Amino acid sequence: MSERKRIGVVLFQLGGPDAPEAIEPFLYRLFCDPDIINFPGAWLARKPLAWWIAHRRTRVVAEHYAAIGGQSPIRLLTERQARALECALAPHCEARCFVAMRYWRPFTAEAVAAVRAAPIEDLVLLPLYPQYSFATTTSSLKEWNRLYRPAEPAPRVHQINDFCAHPLYIQALAARITTALSHFDDPDRPHFVFSAHGLPLSLVERGDPYPRQVAETVKLVMERGGWENEFTLCYQSKVGRQHWLAPSLTSTIERLAEEGKKELLVIPIAFVTEHIETLHEINIEAREQASRLGIEKFEMMAAVGDSPVFISALADLVLRAVGLAKN
């Protein structure tokens, strides 16, 4: 019997503060990223600008985290995904999953050290951003490549750039929408509001594929579900004065209320775990806005998280990358 292949999988995420005192340094690291803040002369101004933005925003951001329990749940939820993925891969190979957060613990450097110490033959780099973006996927992979120097013998490295159209990922989203629709008396009535994290237009003008891939995911989900509900794609989480992808979540809710819509289902289409953008920005801020404007029923779809279908999607991506997929 041949020896089972030993593989490592690095799951990349942005991360989030794990305590109130971590909020300002988390924001500082975020705004120090050249893939986030970049303009002529940024190499000189980036660090003082990042400190100023982080210091200025900490109080408000801390209030938001306090409203959802005082910290981001993203580390715990990503670790759950990692353990579930190991179990899903176990029948096919010896697999270990490592978590690499971009802006807070466990940092990429910690994942690099763990990978170097592991006896693996193949290494799969799997960013947990369904749609590729310079601000997320590129940033995480650049940080990995900056730090990673493989031990000898070096494992074969396989990189997964996105999974925005993977059939099992689409199925997982459709299942979550179906569950959320069960909270409405008439599932045909709510207007679907697909909300994705925003992006500065300057990145889109440089060729960032993110908005195109988000739109593709929305199209495939609607086809998979077969729903005839009206739907809108919008963007959230704008920071600063730059022009960002539009329409915004807040302007979309305002418009739909003006049009007389009374029931909304918000679908966080670009998030695979809950964190501040879903738990506060959507489920608290957007919910309160909708209520003020006369929306009578407001629901938010739960993230795919560690649902078995989504974990199966990740497992399929890994197995195909290392040549172990059966079809």
C-alpha positions in Angstrom: 0.0 0.0 0.0 1.5 3.3 -1.0 2.2 6.0 1.6 -0.5 8.6 2.0 0.5 12.0 0.6 1.3 14.6 3.4 0.0 18.0 2.6 -0.3 21.4 4.3 -3.0 23.9 3.7 -2.6 27.6 4.6 -5.9 29.4 5.1 -5.5 33.2 4.7 -7.8 35.7 6.3 -7.6 39.4 7.2 -7.9 38.8 10.9 -9.5 41.0 13.6 -8.7 42.3 17.1 -9.0 39.7 19.9 -9.3 42.2 22.7 -10.1 45.9 23.1 -6.4 46.9 23.4 -5.7 45.1 20.1 -8.0 47.4 18.1 -5.6 50.3 17.5 -2.6 48.2 16.5 -4.8 46.1 14.3 -6.0 49.2 12.5 -2.4 50.5 12.3 -1.3 47.3 10.6 -4.3 47.4 8.2 -3.6 51.0 7.1 0.1 50.4 6.8 -0.5 47.8 4.1 0.7 49.3 0.7 -2.0 47.2 -1.0 -4.6 49.3 1.0 -2.9 52.7 1.2 -1.0 53.6 -1.9 -0.4 56.9 -3.7 2.6 58.9 -4.9 5.0 59.4 -2.0 3.1 56.8 0.1 6.4 55.1 1.1 7.2 58.2 3.1 3.8 59.1 4.5 2.2 55.7 5.0 3.3 55.0 8.6 2.4 58.4 10.1 -0.9 58.4 8.1 -1.7 54.9 9.3 -1.0 55.9 12.9 -3.3 59.0 12.5 -6.2 57.0 10.9 -5.9 54.2 13.5 -5.7 56.6 16.4 -8.6 58.7 15.1 -10.9 55.6 14.4 -10.1 53.5 17.5 -12.8 54.9 19.8 -15.7 54.4 17.3 -14.4 51.0 16.2 -14.0 50.0 19.8 -17.7 50.9 20.4 -18.7 48.7 17.5 -16.7 45.7 18.8 -18.1 46.2 22.3 -21.6 45.8 20.7 -20.6 42.4 19.3 -18.8 41.0 22.4 -15.6 43.1 22.6 -13.6 41.2 19.9 -13.7 39.8 16.5 -14.8 36.2 16.2 -12.9 35.6 13.0 -10.0 33.7 14.5 -12.2 31.2 16.3 -14.4 30.8 13.2 -11.4 30.3 10.8 -9.9 27.8 13.2 -13.1 25.9 13.1 -12.9 25.9 9.3 -9.3 24.6 9.5 -10.2 21.7 11.7 -13.3 20.8 9.7 -11.2 20.9 6.5 -8.6 18.6 8.1 -11.4 16.1 8.8 -12.8 16.4 5.3 -9.3 15.7 3.8 -8.5 12.8 6.2 -9.9 10.1 3.9 -7.6 11.2 1.1 -4.3 12.3 2.6 -2.5 13.3 5.7 -3.5 17.0 6.0 -2.6 19.8 8.4 -4.3 23.2 8.1 -2.6 26.4 9.2 -4.2 29.8 9.7 -2.4 33.0 8.5 -4.0 36.3 9.4 -2.9 39.4 7.6 -3.3 42.1 10.3 -3.6 40.3 13.6 -2.9 37.0 15.4 -2.1 34.4 14.3 0.2 36.4 12.0 1.5 35.1 8.7 4.9 34.7 10.3 3.5 32.3 12.8 2.0 30.2 10.0 5.3 30.2 8.2 7.1 28.9 11.2 4.5 26.1 11.7 4.7 25.1 8.0 8.5 25.0 8.0 8.3 22.6 11.0 5.8 20.3 9.4 6.8 17.2 7.4 4.8 17.9 4.2 5.3 17.1 0.5 2.7 19.6 -0.9 1.7 23.0 0.3 -1.6 24.6 -0.8 -2.1 28.3 -0.3 -5.8 28.9 0.0 -7.0 32.5 0.7 -10.5 32.5 2.1 -11.6 35.4 -0.1 -14.0 33.9 -2.6 -13.4 36.7 -5.1 -9.8 37.8 -5.9 -8.8 41.3 -5.0 -5.5 43.2 -4.9 -6.5 44.4 -1.4 -7.1 40.9 0.1 -5.7 38.0 -2.0 -2.7 39.8 -3.4 -1.9 41.4 0.0 -2.0 38.1 1.9 0.0 36.2 -0.7 2.6 38.9 -1.0 3.1 38.8 2.8 3.5 35.0 2.6 6.0 35.2 -0.2 7.9 37.9 1.7 8.3 35.7 4.7 8.3 32.1 3.5 11.6 30.3 3.0 10.9 26.6 2.8 12.8 24.0 4.7 14.6 21.3 2.7 13.4 19.3 1.0 11.0 22.0 -0.2 7.4 21.1 -0.6 5.6 21.6 -3.9 3.5 24.8 -3.6 0.1 25.2 -5.2 -1.8 28.5 -5.1 -5.6 28.9 -5.3 -6.5 32.4 -6.4 -10.3 32.4 -6.0 -13.4 30.1 -5.8 -16.1 32.6 -6.7 -17.8 30.2 -9.1 -17.1 26.8 -7.4 -20.3 24.8 -7.6 -20.2 23.7 -4.0 -19.5 27.2 -2.8 -22.5 28.4 -4.8 -24.5 25.5 -3.3 -23.5 26.5 0.2 -24.6 30.1 -0.4 -27.9 29.0 -1.8 -28.6 26.8 1.2 -27.9 29.6 3.6 -30.3 31.9 1.6 -33.0 29.1 1.7 -32.6 28.9 5.5 -32.9 32.7 5.8 -36.0 32.8 3.6 -37.7 30.4 6.1 -37.9 33.4 8.5 -40.3 35.2 6.1 -44.0 34.4 5.9 -43.8 34.7 2.1 -40.3 33.7 0.7 -41.2 35.4 -2.6 -41.6 38.8 -1.1 -38.2 39.9 0.3 -35.9 42.0 -1.8 -32.4 40.4 -1.9 -29.7 42.8 -1.0 -26.3 41.2 -1.9 -23.7 43.1 0.0 -19.9 42.8 -0.7 -17.0 44.5 1.0 -16.3 47.7 -0.9 -13.1 48.6 -2.9 -11.6 51.9 -4.0 -12.2 52.5 -7.7 -8.4 53.2 -8.1 -7.9 49.4 -7.7 -10.6 48.6 -10.1 -9.0 51.0 -12.7 -5.8 49.0 -12.2 -7.5 45.8 -13.3 -8.7 44.4 -10.0 -11.2 41.6 -11.0 -13.1 41.7 -7.7 -16.3 43.5 -8.8 -16.6 41.3 -11.9 -16.2 38.1 -9.8 -18.7 39.3 -7.1 -21.3 39.9 -9.9 -20.5 36.4 -11.2 -21.1 34.9 -7.8 -24.5 36.7 -7.5 -25.5 35.5 -11.0 -24.7 31.9 -10.2 -26.4 31.9 -6.8 -29.6 33.3 -8.3 -29.5 30.7 -11.0 -28.8 27.9 -8.5 -31.7 29.0 -6.2 -34.2 29.6 -9.0 -35.7 32.5 -7.1 -37.6 35.2 -8.8 -37.1 37.8 -6.0 -35.9 41.2 -7.1 -32.2 41.7 -6.1 -29.6 44.4 -5.8 -25.8 44.2 -5.5 -24.2 46.8 -3.3 -21.0 47.5 -1.4 -20.2 48.3 2.2 -17.3 49.4 4.6 -16.1 52.4 2.7 -13.2 54.2 4.5 -11.7 57.6 3.6 -12.5 60.1 0.8 -11.6 58.0 -2.2 -14.3 57.0 -4.7 -15.4 53.4 -4.0 -17.6 50.9 -5.7 -21.2 51.9 -5.6 -24.0 51.8 -4.7 -23.4 51.6 -1.0 -25.4 49.4 1.4 -26.8 52.5 3.2 -27.9 54.2 -0.1 -29.4 51.0 -1.3 -31.5 50.5 1.8 -32.6 54.2 1.6 -33.6 53.7 -2.1 -35.5 50.5 -1.5 -37.4 52.1 1.4 -38.3 55.0 -0.8 -39.6 52.6 -3.4 -41.9 51.0 -0.8 -40.1 47.8 -0.1 -41.0 46.4 3.2 -39.0 43.2 3.5 -35.2 42.8 2.9 -32.9 39.9 3.0 -29.3 41.0 3.2 -26.8 38.5 1.8 -23.1 39.0 2.7 -21.9 37.6 -0.6 -18.1 38.1 -0.1 -17.7 37.0 3.5 -17.2 33.3 4.6 -17.3 34.0 8.3 -19.0 36.5 10.6 -17.0 39.5 11.7 -17.5 43.2 12.3 -18.8 43.9 8.8 -21.6 41.4 9.2 -22.3 41.4 12.9 -22.3 45.2 13.4 -22.3 47.0 10.0 -25.2 44.9 8.7 -26.9 43.3 11.6 -26.9 46.4 13.8 -26.3 49.5 11.8 -28.2 48.5 8.6 -31.0 46.9 10.6 -31.5 50.1 12.6 -31.4 52.2 9.4 -34.0 49.9 7.8 -36.3 50.1 10.8 -36.1 53.9 10.8 -37.1 54.0 7.2 -40.1 51.8 7.6 -38.7 48.4 6.5 -40.9 45.9 8.4 -38.8 42.7 8.0 -35.0 42.6 7.9 -33.0 39.4 7.9 -29.3 38.8 7.3 -28.1 35.5 5.8 -25.6 33.7 8.0 -22.1 33.3 6.5 -21.2 29.8 5.1 -18.7 29.3 8.0 -18.0 25.7 8.6 -21.1 24.3 6.9 -20.4 20.8 5.5 -21.1 21.9 1.9 -18.7 24.8 2.1 -16.0 22.7 3.7 -16.5 20.2 0.9 -15.9 23.0 -1.6 -12.6 23.8 0.2 -11.6 20.2 0.3 -12.3 19.8 -3.5 -10.1 22.9 -4.2 -7.3 21.4 -2.2 -7.6 17.9 -3.7 -7.6 19.2 -7.2 -4.6 21.4 -6.5 -2.5 18.4 -5.4 -3.8 16.0 -8.0 -5.9 13.8 -5.7 -9.3 14.7 -7.0 -11.2 11.6 -8.5 -12.9 13.6 -11.3 
